[in-house]
Amino acid sequence: MRKIALAILMCLFAAPAFAAGFSDWAVLLVAGDDHAHSGAQSQVFDNARRDLAASFAGIGFSRNNMVQFSVEPDKEAQETGTTAIANALWDVTDRAKGGCLIYFTSHGTGDGIVTNGTVLGPDLFSKMVDNSCGKRPSIVVMSACFSGQFVPVLAGDNRMVFTAARPDRTSFGCGEQDHYTFFDGCFLQALPGSTDFAGLADKTRACVSKQEQELGVDYPSEPQLYIGKAIAANLRWK
């Protein structure tokens, strides 16, 4: 995991990709918890949130159109909360009308994704996304255990939905010694060498599978990918 983290940090300072069409997209980045699976304090989700902001800026998304959330808010991130997230997504999409990019990383349960001590379920989250993003091209990444449950409610012709696990599977790498979860680390590692979000998803899934095989897990997470027929032209940045 340390080798992966070092490689990602090097990529963050590499020359930016030549992006087209993302500067007017709204970006929502949420770190939903600040604990490892053991209950110990951990920065694993915030590490991803901060580095995703830098990486997305590197491929053409505007920092001015990004809103970030953390259980431990800082100068870049507001405090994670369902109402605050809904309001911020509405506000940022009001000024950035090109599309929506949402990345939510946290623990997951069978009922949804952990959001600062509460659980945000698929139905409510999909209503939040529908309300703010509507028919715009939208990319939604849910990085959590059991996150495949979000695919059916978020799917649409104008959507790409990518999740860290099947609806009935856990994901891995949220221990107190981990810098990123397996999924977040693989996503960040794959991004600099990708040219579009579909290819990025494929590389991420292959990386996750390799790490899980090395760990010897009995039930792999099997990240889920849905791509609507109308969004393909909006997924490329090179």
BELMO-V320158 format. One record per residue. N is the residue number from 0. BURIAL is + if it has 16 or more other C-alpha atoms within 10 Angstrom, else -. Layout:
n=[N & N]
burial=[BURIAL & BURIAL]
This chain:
n=[0 & 1 & 2 & 3 & 4 & 5 & 6 & 7 & 8 & 9 & 10 & 11 & 12 & 13 & 14 & 15 & 16 & 17 & 18 & 19 & 20 & 21 & 22 & 23 & 24 & 25 & 26 & 27 & 28 & 29 & 30 & 31 & 32 & 33 & 34 & 35 & 36 & 37 & 38 & 39 & 40 & 41 & 42 & 43 & 44 & 45 & 46 & 47 & 48 & 49 & 50 & 51 & 52 & 53 & 54 & 55 & 56 & 57 & 58 & 59 & 60 & 61 & 62 & 63 & 64 & 65 & 66 & 67 & 68 & 69 & 70 & 71 & 72 & 73 & 74 & 75 & 76 & 77 & 78 & 79 & 80 & 81 & 82 & 83 & 84 & 85 & 86 & 87 & 88 & 89 & 90 & 91 & 92 & 93 & 94 & 95 & 96 & 97 & 98 & 99 & 100 & 101 & 102 & 103 & 104 & 105 & 106 & 107 & 108 & 109 & 110 & 111 & 112 & 113 & 114 & 115 & 116 & 117 & 118 & 119 & 120 & 121 & 122 & 123 & 124 & 125 & 126 & 127 & 128 & 129 & 130 & 131 & 132 & 133 & 134 & 135 & 136 & 137 & 138 & 139 & 140 & 141 & 142 & 143 & 144 & 145 & 146 & 147 & 148 & 149 & 150 & 151 & 152 & 153 & 154 & 155 & 156 & 157 & 158 & 159 & 160 & 161 & 162 & 163 & 164 & 165 & 166 & 167 & 168 & 169 & 170 & 171 & 172 & 173 & 174 & 175 & 176 & 177 & 178 & 179 & 180 & 181 & 182 & 183 & 184 & 185 & 186 & 187 & 188 & 189 & 190 & 191 & 192 & 193 & 194 & 195 & 196 & 197 & 198 & 199 & 200 & 201 & 202 & 203 & 204 & 205 & 206 & 207 & 208 & 209 & 210 & 211 & 212 & 213 & 214 & 215 & 216 & 217 & 218 & 219 & 220 & 221 & 222 & 223 & 224 & 225 & 226 & 227 & 228 & 229 & 230 & 231 & 232 & 233 & 234 & 235 & 236 & 237]
burial=[- & - & - & - & + & - & - & + & - & - & + & + & - & - & - & - & + & - & + & - & - & + & + & + & + & + & + & + & + & + & + & + & + & + & + & + & - & - & - & - & - & + & + & + & + & + & + & + & + & + & + & + & + & + & + & + & + & + & + & + & + & + & - & - & + & + & + & + & + & + & + & + & - & - & - & - & + & + & + & + & + & + & - & - & + & + & - & + & + & + & - & + & + & - & - & + & + & + & + & + & + & + & + & + & + & + & + & + & + & + & - & + & + & + & + & + & - & - & + & + & + & + & - & - & + & + & - & + & + & - & - & + & + & - & - & + & + & + & + & + & + & + & + & + & + & + & + & + & + & + & + & - & - & + & + & + & + & + & + & + & + & + & + & + & + & + & + & - & + & + & + & + & + & + & + & + & - & + & + & + & + & + & + & + & + & + & + & + & + & + & + & + & - & + & + & + & + & + & + & + & + & - & + & + & + & + & + & + & + & - & + & + & - & - & - & - & - & - & - & + & + & + & + & + & + & + & + & - & - & - & + & + & - & + & + & + & + & -]
